[in-house]
Amino acid sequence: MSSVRAVDVKEHERFKGVYWIEFEDGSTRLATRNLTPGKRVYGEQLINLGGVEYRVWNPYRSKLGAAIMNKLEAMPISEGSKVLYLGAASGTTVSHVSDIVGLNGLIYGVEFSPRVFREFMQNIIDQGRLNVIPILADARYPEQYISLVKGVDVAYIDVAQPFQAKILADNADVYLVKGGYIILVIKAMSIDVTKEPSETFKREIDTIKERGFDIINMVHLEPYDVAHALVVGKRD
Ligand SMILES: C[S@@+](CC[C@H](N)C(=O)[O-])C[C@H]1O[C@@H](n2cnc3c(N)ncnc32)[C@H](O)[C@@H]1O
């Protein structure tokens, strides 16, 4: 944890609800405004400036954070967004998305490992994050949560499994509103260790295009995550 004093905060040039904290040594860090002041999620630094508490967003722990650090141009999650998040794990990235969408937004966080889900659920309860609905289910079978999830503006996937693009498109077919966005995290090594990352990225992107999405933006996540990319798509 840094002992250098935070001196200023500025909203991100493109993304509402995402901030740059400036420190007295001239360094800057990404952050979101803490929806549940006083509560940490993954040991991140809490910063108070002007009577507001921010949580530093660690790009080594969150691929969406890494993508923003790597100059992502389009980030369709903002205040009030409804998000279907597949592969919630214990809720690290979900917590920053929860800060961004605020209490007018909602996140359906799907996780299929019962052990990890328990941790996710406990974190959400301990922090009192009222805009997150944890769902224990397998994202490969979107109909498993049809009674819980309503139309969403953004479908996000980070399950680090083969056929992620297909799983995401299958969920989008059921839950994404017309004109909605997808965010696909591609972990090349998890999908096929025998192929070069670029080949895997191309295959996953081709799947997304075949399913009717336009690619809006793609960024690689080095140095925060090796052989990872994050893709934003849209379907009208
Ligand atoms: C790389 S981690 C996600 C990290 C998380 N997105 C973050 O940034 O905080 C992948 C997670 O997806 C979960 N997962 C894998 N396959 C899944 C599936 N078919 N349905 C739901 N969750 C799945 C794993 O149990 C694991 O917790």
The ligand as an SDF file (V2000), in Angstrom:
LIG
                    3D

 27 29  0  0  0  0  0  0  0  0999 V2000
  -10.6060  -15.6330  -14.5640 C   0  0  0  0  0  0  0  0  0  0  0  0
  -11.7870  -15.9290  -13.3230 S   0  0  0  0  0  0  0  0  0  0  0  0
  -12.7750  -14.4580  -13.3310 C   0  0  0  0  0  0  0  0  0  0  0  0
  -12.1610  -13.2460  -12.6940 C   0  0  0  0  0  0  0  0  0  0  0  0
  -13.1640  -12.0970  -12.5590 C   0  0  0  0  0  0  0  0  0  0  0  0
  -13.8260  -11.8700  -13.8210 N   0  0  0  0  0  0  0  0  0  0  0  0
  -12.5380  -10.7970  -12.0870 C   0  0  0  0  0  0  0  0  0  0  0  0
  -11.9560  -10.0790  -12.9260 O   0  0  0  0  0  0  0  0  0  0  0  0
  -12.6640  -10.4600  -10.9090 O   0  0  0  0  0  0  0  0  0  0  0  0
  -12.8820  -17.0510  -14.1060 C   0  0  0  0  0  0  0  0  0  0  0  0
  -14.0570  -17.4780  -13.2410 C   0  0  0  0  0  0  0  0  0  0  0  0
  -15.0370  -18.0610  -14.1040 O   0  0  0  0  0  0  0  0  0  0  0  0
  -15.6350  -19.1480  -13.4470 C   0  0  0  0  0  0  0  0  0  0  0  0
  -16.2340  -20.0080  -14.5000 N   0  0  0  0  0  0  0  0  0  0  0  0
  -15.5740  -20.8400  -15.3600 C   0  0  0  0  0  0  0  0  0  0  0  0
  -16.4520  -21.4570  -16.1810 N   0  0  0  0  0  0  0  0  0  0  0  0
  -17.6830  -21.0010  -15.8390 C   0  0  0  0  0  0  0  0  0  0  0  0
  -18.9960  -21.2640  -16.3220 C   0  0  0  0  0  0  0  0  0  0  0  0
  -19.1990  -22.1210  -17.3260 N   0  0  0  0  0  0  0  0  0  0  0  0
  -20.0320  -20.6260  -15.7400 N   0  0  0  0  0  0  0  0  0  0  0  0
  -19.8340  -19.7440  -14.7190 C   0  0  0  0  0  0  0  0  0  0  0  0
  -18.6130  -19.4660  -14.2080 N   0  0  0  0  0  0  0  0  0  0  0  0
  -17.5490  -20.0700  -14.7620 C   0  0  0  0  0  0  0  0  0  0  0  0
  -14.4900  -19.7900  -12.6730 C   0  0  0  0  0  0  0  0  0  0  0  0
  -14.9740  -20.5940  -11.6040 O   0  0  0  0  0  0  0  0  0  0  0  0
  -13.7110  -18.5570  -12.2070 C   0  0  0  0  0  0  0  0  0  0  0  0
  -14.1360  -18.1390  -10.9260 O   0  0  0  0  0  0  0  0  0  0  0  0
  1  2  1  0
  2  3  1  0
  2 10  1  0
  3  4  1  0
  4  5  1  0
  5  6  1  0
  5  7  1  0
  7  8  2  0
  7  9  1  0
 10 11  1  0
 11 12  1  0
 11 26  1  0
 12 13  1  0
 13 14  1  0
 13 24  1  0
 14 15  1  0
 14 23  1  0
 15 16  2  0
 16 17  1  0
 17 18  1  0
 17 23  2  0
 18 19  1  0
 18 20  2  0
 20 21  1  0
 21 22  2  0
 22 23  1  0
 24 25  1  0
 24 26  1  0
 26 27  1  0
M  CHG  2   2   1   9  -1
M  END
$$$$
